[in-house]
């Protein structure tokens, strides 16, 4: 146990670790627990209810060292003894030998803990990235579509195919814009009938030429040119499935910073309505990390992986939760969803389609929520990157009362 001077352990800490390791099996190399801080008066404050092992998050936030027990070879201790961050290096090296075990109890009371480190901009080898097909479903609202397409035009990426799928637009200005698009760069597909986001995108994927797919809402506004390359370099990793961007409302608050399964007994956007410069929950909204799902409003995935899991579910999830279902199926294949805040865009959420407040839309949404609960048990599942002590009724990471 790498315990720091002044830290305390809760009564029963050794027994709790031993019981958890015995239950998990002899292959455990690291077990870590939740912690809180001791103030100058010795009172416990600032509890940290941690995620299960998240190797991507650990790159930027050491939430394990000095709150864990390890099985470690003496020569490893000697090899890092001179390093300033020797505790973190030990955890990182031992974690390569097996997935750390999370004991969901506050066992450590600490004087200090490491702070999250905001990530530097990615050094992206843009010319080495594979071709990408950007799929933009649309219906009328030429103002939104123009802004979105202008953002794609200004994107720094070597090989982009843009497929605009028109779902029954009847506005003359929208139709004029679609007919004016350069066929060398844009393809316009017509998709008639009721709005079915899954069917629209699946049809476009069937005709896509890119090795990467970018599902993109027509109400997305780009604010910097490297968003797509930043997401693509993550999506080509062997361990990654869907990559999601950080999306902001027009007023600058967060709309999407990953998806948490089980919020509202369904799924919710993490850290919603937080401002990017706020502390939030240990700066999680500002750190790249694995998540259970990401939104398809701006999602990048390898085309072969999308097809391997059968694409979007047109029957159960015509409009809502199709992205959550897709991500869960990718996760199950070993391609974990990843949230990438270094790709930040503005999302004018549901402006073009509207909200489901009419009886037909409300009934459809209720059916899709029921399907999500049936297929993925979201009314009882604990998201491994959330915590049972955090509220299922809030998209902000707050302690459940």
JOCORHU-V30149 format. One record per residue. N is the residue number from 1. PSI is psi as a letter, one per 30 degrees, with the letter a starting at -180 (none if undefined). Layout:
n=N psi=PSI
n=N psi=PSI
//
This chain:
n=1 psi=j
n=2 psi=i
n=3 psi=k
n=4 psi=l
n=5 psi=k
n=6 psi=f
n=7 psi=l
n=8 psi=l
n=9 psi=k
n=10 psi=l
n=11 psi=k
n=12 psi=g
n=13 psi=e
n=14 psi=e
n=15 psi=e
n=16 psi=e
n=17 psi=e
n=18 psi=e
n=19 psi=e
n=20 psi=e
n=21 psi=e
n=22 psi=e
n=23 psi=e
n=24 psi=f
n=25 psi=l
n=26 psi=f
n=27 psi=f
n=28 psi=k
n=29 psi=f
n=30 psi=k
n=31 psi=k
n=32 psi=l
n=33 psi=l
n=34 psi=l
n=35 psi=l
n=36 psi=l
n=37 psi=l
n=38 psi=k
n=39 psi=a
n=40 psi=f
n=41 psi=g
n=42 psi=g
n=43 psi=k
n=44 psi=k
n=45 psi=l
n=46 psi=i
n=47 psi=k
n=48 psi=j
n=49 psi=j
n=50 psi=l
n=51 psi=l
n=52 psi=l
n=53 psi=k
n=54 psi=j
n=55 psi=e
n=56 psi=e
n=57 psi=e
n=58 psi=f
n=59 psi=e
n=60 psi=f
n=61 psi=j
n=62 psi=j
n=63 psi=g
n=64 psi=e
n=65 psi=k
n=66 psi=g
n=67 psi=h
n=68 psi=l
n=69 psi=k
n=70 psi=l
n=71 psi=j
n=72 psi=k
n=73 psi=k
n=74 psi=e
n=75 psi=f
n=76 psi=e
n=77 psi=e
n=78 psi=e
n=79 psi=f
n=80 psi=g
n=81 psi=f
n=82 psi=f
n=83 psi=k
n=84 psi=e
n=85 psi=h
n=86 psi=e
n=87 psi=e
n=88 psi=e
n=89 psi=e
n=90 psi=e
n=91 psi=e
n=92 psi=e
n=93 psi=e
n=94 psi=e
n=95 psi=f
n=96 psi=f
n=97 psi=f
n=98 psi=l
n=99 psi=k
n=100 psi=k
n=101 psi=k
n=102 psi=k
n=103 psi=j
n=104 psi=i
n=105 psi=k
n=106 psi=j
n=107 psi=f
n=108 psi=k
n=109 psi=j
n=110 psi=l
n=111 psi=e
n=112 psi=l
n=113 psi=l
n=114 psi=k
n=115 psi=l
n=116 psi=k
n=117 psi=j
n=118 psi=k
n=119 psi=k
n=120 psi=l
n=121 psi=k
n=122 psi=k
n=123 psi=j
n=124 psi=k
n=125 psi=i
n=126 psi=e
n=127 psi=f
n=128 psi=f
n=129 psi=k
n=130 psi=l
n=131 psi=k
n=132 psi=k
n=133 psi=j
n=134 psi=k
n=135 psi=k
n=136 psi=j
n=137 psi=k
n=138 psi=l
n=139 psi=j
n=140 psi=b
n=141 psi=i
n=142 psi=f
n=143 psi=e
n=144 psi=e
n=145 psi=e
n=146 psi=e
n=147 psi=e
n=148 psi=e
n=149 psi=e
n=150 psi=e
n=151 psi=e
n=152 psi=e
n=153 psi=e
n=154 psi=g
n=155 psi=k
n=156 psi=i
n=157 psi=k
n=158 psi=e
n=159 psi=j
n=160 psi=k
n=161 psi=k
n=162 psi=k
n=163 psi=j
n=164 psi=k
n=165 psi=j
n=166 psi=j
n=167 psi=i
n=168 psi=h
n=169 psi=k
n=170 psi=g
n=171 psi=k
n=172 psi=e
n=173 psi=e
n=174 psi=e
n=175 psi=e
n=176 psi=e
n=177 psi=e
n=178 psi=e
n=179 psi=f
n=180 psi=f
n=181 psi=k
n=182 psi=j
n=183 psi=f
n=184 psi=f
n=185 psi=f
n=186 psi=k
n=187 psi=k
n=188 psi=j
n=189 psi=k
n=190 psi=k
n=191 psi=j
n=192 psi=l
n=193 psi=a
n=194 psi=k
n=195 psi=j
n=196 psi=j
n=197 psi=e
n=198 psi=e
n=199 psi=e
n=200 psi=e
n=201 psi=e
n=202 psi=e
n=203 psi=e
n=204 psi=e
n=205 psi=e
n=206 psi=f
n=207 psi=g
n=208 psi=k
n=209 psi=f
n=210 psi=l
n=211 psi=f
n=212 psi=k
n=213 psi=k
n=214 psi=j
n=215 psi=k
n=216 psi=k
n=217 psi=l
n=218 psi=f
n=219 psi=g
n=220 psi=k
n=221 psi=k
n=222 psi=k
n=223 psi=f
n=224 psi=l
n=225 psi=f
n=226 psi=g
n=227 psi=e
n=228 psi=e
n=229 psi=e
n=230 psi=e
n=231 psi=e
n=232 psi=e
n=233 psi=f
n=234 psi=e
n=235 psi=f
n=236 psi=f
n=237 psi=k
n=238 psi=f
n=239 psi=g
n=240 psi=k
n=241 psi=c
n=242 psi=k
n=243 psi=k
n=244 psi=k
n=245 psi=l
n=246 psi=k
n=247 psi=k
n=248 psi=k
n=249 psi=l
n=250 psi=f
n=251 psi=g
n=252 psi=f
n=253 psi=l
n=254 psi=k
n=255 psi=e
n=256 psi=k
n=257 psi=h
n=258 psi=l
n=259 psi=k
n=260 psi=k
n=261 psi=k
n=262 psi=f
n=263 psi=k
n=264 psi=g
n=265 psi=g
n=266 psi=c
n=267 psi=k
n=268 psi=l
n=269 psi=k
n=270 psi=k
n=271 psi=g
n=272 psi=k
n=273 psi=g
n=274 psi=k
n=275 psi=k
n=276 psi=f
n=277 psi=g
n=278 psi=l
n=279 psi=e
n=280 psi=b
n=281 psi=j
n=282 psi=h
n=283 psi=g
n=284 psi=e
n=285 psi=f
n=286 psi=g
n=287 psi=k
n=288 psi=k
n=289 psi=l
n=290 psi=k
n=291 psi=l
n=292 psi=f
n=293 psi=l
n=294 psi=l
n=295 psi=k
n=296 psi=g
n=297 psi=f
n=298 psi=j
n=299 psi=k
n=300 psi=k
n=301 psi=l
n=302 psi=k
n=303 psi=e
n=304 psi=e
n=305 psi=e
n=306 psi=e
n=307 psi=e
n=308 psi=e
n=309 psi=g
n=310 psi=g
n=311 psi=a
n=312 psi=k
n=313 psi=j
n=314 psi=f
n=315 psi=e
n=316 psi=f
n=317 psi=i
n=318 psi=e
n=319 psi=e
n=320 psi=k
n=321 psi=g
n=322 psi=e
n=323 psi=e
n=324 psi=e
n=325 psi=e
n=326 psi=e
n=327 psi=e
n=328 psi=e
n=329 psi=e
n=330 psi=e
n=331 psi=e
n=332 psi=f
n=333 psi=g
n=334 psi=g
n=335 psi=j
n=336 psi=k
n=337 psi=k
n=338 psi=k
n=339 psi=k
n=340 psi=j
n=341 psi=f
n=342 psi=f
n=343 psi=j
n=344 psi=k
n=345 psi=l
n=346 psi=k
n=347 psi=j
n=348 psi=i
n=349 psi=k
n=350 psi=g
n=351 psi=e
n=352 psi=e
n=353 psi=f
n=354 psi=a
n=355 psi=l
n=356 psi=i
n=357 psi=f
n=358 psi=l
n=359 psi=e
n=360 psi=e
n=361 psi=e
n=362 psi=e
n=363 psi=e
n=364 psi=e
n=365 psi=e
n=366 psi=e
n=367 psi=e
n=368 psi=e
n=369 psi=e
n=370 psi=e
n=371 psi=e
n=372 psi=e
n=373 psi=e
n=374 psi=e
n=375 psi=e
n=376 psi=g
n=377 psi=h
n=378 psi=f
n=379 psi=f
n=380 psi=f
n=381 psi=k
n=382 psi=j
n=383 psi=k
n=384 psi=f
n=385 psi=g
n=386 psi=b
n=387 psi=k
n=388 psi=f
n=389 psi=f
n=390 psi=k
n=391 psi=k
n=392 psi=f
n=393 psi=g
n=394 psi=k
n=395 psi=f
n=396 psi=k
n=397 psi=j
n=398 psi=l
n=399 psi=k
n=400 psi=k
n=401 psi=none
//
